Amino acid sequence: GSHNVLQNSVYLYAGADGMYKKYMTWKAFGKYNFAGFGVNDFEINGDIAFNAYPFRRAKQSPLTLKAHFETSLKEPDYYQQHLFTNHYKWNNNFGKEHETRFNVAFTVPDHGIELGFWQSVVNNKIYYGADCKPAQHDGTVSLTSIYAQKDFTIKGLHLNHRVLVQLTSDRHVVPVPLVSAFLSYYYEFWVKRDVLRVQIGLDGRFNTKYYARGYNPALSVFYNQDEIEIGNYPYIDAFVAAKWKRMRILLKYQHLNNNLFGNGEAFQIA
């Protein structure tokens, strides 16, 4: 028969923020669970941003350096530990998952430049394996990401580029492609000034081959698999976007390049 499970937690949290003129802003947050479900769980995060104004112009966006840090200890949720259905049954005794993240980003808005670095380290990571059942990695897995973005604007023509490199210490636990790229080329213009503005262009995505996660609709979870590699195939969309007064309209033709070239592995991974 069915039974109800009631879980309660008691926690404290606090936050603070501040700024120094127009050159620096910061904020911090902390939360600690001292009783009930997830006792001793905690979360600490902080952000800091520095602005510089090296160009002596009347209108200039600042060069910005932003950093974010967070660390947390989290009890697995109930359904990762216990499940009883017609197709899937498990009773686990997973330990807490400890994750630490750090990222830094440098932006030069007036030149359309952004550079960034991410680092994530997880102890005892919980994931869904090829059998679609939850598993807990015994040890530490890390993910390192570096990205670069450069946008060119020539009057109404926008040429935007973004490249991401990701390094995982264990692709069986955290599967990611080594390189991902995104581009957006579009022309933006007024049909009627201050009334109707239109964008017409192309979006393109590409990533190197990797074992992308599968999706299990019965469990509503993504799971790791080692059977099908996805990638090394460009995915191009054509679009028309319009802003008419306060209304936005988007028309998109997805996978414009279907059957035109490539290896036919036309899967889109969100």
N, C-alpha and C positions, 0 to 999 in steps of 0.2 A: 504494500500500500504506500501511498504518498505520505510524506511528513514535512512539516515546516521547520526551517532552521532560522533562528533569530540571532543575528550577530550585532553586537553593540561595541562601540569604541568611545574612549574618552581621551581627548587630546588638547594640547595647548598650541597656539600659534602666535607669531608676532611678525610684524613687518616694519620696515623703515625705508625712507628714501630722502634724497637731498640733491642739491646742485651747487655749483660754484660758478656764478655769473653765467656766461654762455659757453664756457669752456669744458665743463664736466658735469655729468649727472650720474647718480648711482641709486640702486635700490637693493634691498636684501629681504629675504623671507625665511622663516624657520617654522617647522611644525614637528611636534613630538607626541607620540601616542603612548600614554602612560598606563592605560588600563583597557581591558576588554580584548576584542578581536584585534590582532595585529599589534599586541603590546610590544613596545620598544621600536616600532616602526618610526622612521623619521624622514624628513625632507628638509634640505637646506639649499637655497639657491641665491645667487646674486648676479647683478648686472652693473657694469660700469662703462661709460662712454666718454671719450675725449673728442673735442672739436677743435680744429685749427682753421685759421683764415689767412692763408699765405698770399692770396691774390688780392691786390688792392683795387677792388672794383666795387661799384655801388651795390650791384646785385650779384651775390655769389653764395653758392651752397658750400658749407664747410667740408673740409676733409674730416672724415669721421673714423675713429678706431673704437670698435665695440668689443667687449668681452663678456662672456656669460659662463657661469660655473654652477653646477648642481650636483648634489650627491643625495642618494636616498637608500633606505633599507625598507623593503616592502614584503609583507606576508603574501603568499600566493592567494589568488581569489578562490572562492569555494568550488567553482566548477573545474578549475585546474586540479584540485585535490580529489573531488568526488563527483562521479557521474554514473547514472544508471538509466540507460535507454534501451530500446530494442536492438540497436546496432552497436552501441558503444557503452562499455562499462569500465570504470576504473576507480580505485581507491588508492590515492597517493599520500605520501608523507614528505612532501617537498619542504626544504628549508627556505629561509628568506632570500630574496633576490637583492643583491647590492649593486647599484649602478652609479657610476661617476661620469659626468660629461663636462667637457670644456670646449668652448669654441670662441674664435676671434675672427672679426671681419674688418676689413679696411675698405672704405669707399671714397671715391672721388666723383661725386654726382655730376659735376659740370663736364666731365670727360667720359661719363658712362662706364666707369671702371669699378669693379668690386672683386676683392680677393679674400678668400676665407679658408679657415682650417678648423676641422672638427676632430675631437678625440673622445671616444666612448670606451669605457672599460666596465664589464659586467662580470660579477662573481655569481656562480650558481644560476646562470640564466635558464629560464624556463621557455621551451619552444615546443612546437608540435612536429613530430617526426613523420617519416614516410608512411607509417601506419595510422596517421592522423591522431595519434594519442600524445598527450603531453609528456615531455621528458625534461629532466633537469641536468644541465651540463655540470660535470664535476670539475670545477676549476674556473679559470678566467678566460674570457674571450674579449678581444679588443677590435674596434673598428676605427680606422683612420681615414678621414676624408679631406681632400684639398680641392677647391674649386676656384675658377676664374671666370669673370663675366666682363664682356666689353660690348658696349652699345655704340653704334655710329648713327648720327642723325644728320641728314643732308636735306635741309628744308623740310618737306613733308615725308621724306623717305626715312624709314627706321630699319636698321640692320642690327639685330640683337643676337649675341652669341654667348653661350654658357657651356663650360666643360667641367666635368666632375670626375675625379679619380678617387676610388675607394679601395682600401686594403683591409681585408678581414683576416684575423689570425686563425679562423676556423670556418671554412665555407659550409661545413655540414651543420653548423649552429646558426651562423649569420651569413646567408648567401647573398652576395651583391656582385654586380658587374664591375670589372676593373675600371672601365671608362664609360661614361655616359656623356652625351652631347645634346644640346637643345639649341635650335635657332628659330628666330621669328623675323621674317622679312615682310614689311607691310608699308603701304602708302596711306597717309592720313591727310584728310582735306575737309574743308567746309563746303557743303552743298549750298547751304544758306547760313551765313555767318550768325553765330549765337543762337541758331535754331537747330540745324541738322549737321552733325559731324560724322564722317564715315571713315572706316579703316578697311582696306582690302589687302589681303596678303596670304602668306604661307607660314605654317608652323612645321618644323621638322624635329624628329627625335631619333636617336641612335644609341645603342649600347653594345658593348662587346658581349660575347656569349657567356652565359652563366645558367646555373640551375635555378630558375625563378621559382618562387613559392607557388604551390597549387592552392586551390580554394575548395574547401569542403562545405557545401551549402547546408548539410544536415547539422553541422556543428557551428556554422558561421565563423570559421577560423581559416587562416592561411597556414599551410603546413610545408615543411621542407621536403623536397623530393630530389632523387638522383637519377631520373630516367630521361627527362627531356631538357635539352639545353635550348635556350632562347637567346636570340641576338644576332649581331652582325648583319642587321637588316634595317634600312631607313624606313621611317614611318612619317608620311607627309600629309598634312591636312591643308585644305584651302578654306578661307573664311572671309566673311563680310560682317563687320561689326558697325553698328550705328548708334549714335546717341541723339535722340530727338527730344529736345527740351529736357524733361526728367526721365524719359523712358529709354531703356537700353534694349537693343535688338541684336541677336547673334545668329547668323546662318553659317553652318560649317559642313563641308564635304570631307568626311574622314577617309583616310587611306587613299589619297589621290593616286598614288603610284602602284596600286594593286595590279599585280601580274605584269608590270612594266619591266622590272629588273629585280635582281636580288635572288635569294634562295627560296622564296615562297614561305618563309617562316614568319608569317604576318600576325604575330601575337602582340597585343598591346598590354604592357604591364603597368598598372597604375602605381 
